[in-house]
């Protein structure tokens, strides 16, 4: 094989590899790092997660246009989406209400969907949280297991926190109602309203890396000395 033919073959393979890698990120999966504690105990600060971008439809690269019609998520899904308040900022929350659902909150902190209380109880096995994890004493919080239909997950409730109340808010067509699992320390649909389905990026699938501290000046680069090994390759429920 001549040098010219060899170069063309190598260049072609390199170009194909780049296209496949970009397609993998544009269409299939994308990594994100959790920046805040609004999803504790499900997700911790500096959890590195993988999001499946095809879960609710496929978009054209660098575009908000859908190649396939967008699909509704299910109650209980943990989703990444473009912020309602900052268009260049991504957030992560849990789907609580779907189009047509009536969402209510009582003074005692109960969540109701379509007039029925969403069950929550003390779980048999729960996450072990430290003051470093939540930025406060764990004694100031309760962990409960919540059931949204068939989906069960744990939430964090702060003692003596201000309770948001809602007498009855119907989720409009084409939108969903989102909340953080750290119920009293999350800015979500209770404050900025329902999210347009078109703003969804994808579904959070699993944690591939997690650490309690990052390298100095490295933003979200994990310090190898502080890896949370028990969270690595953990599926997001």
Helices and strands as residue ranges (DSSP letters): H 3-23, I 24-28, E 29-33, E 47-52, E 78-82, E 90-97, E 102-105, E 111-113, E 116-117, E 120-121, H 131-134, G 138-140, E 141-148, E 151-158, E 166-170, E 175-179, H 189-192, E 195-196, G 197-199, E 200-210, G 224-226, G 229-231, E 234-235
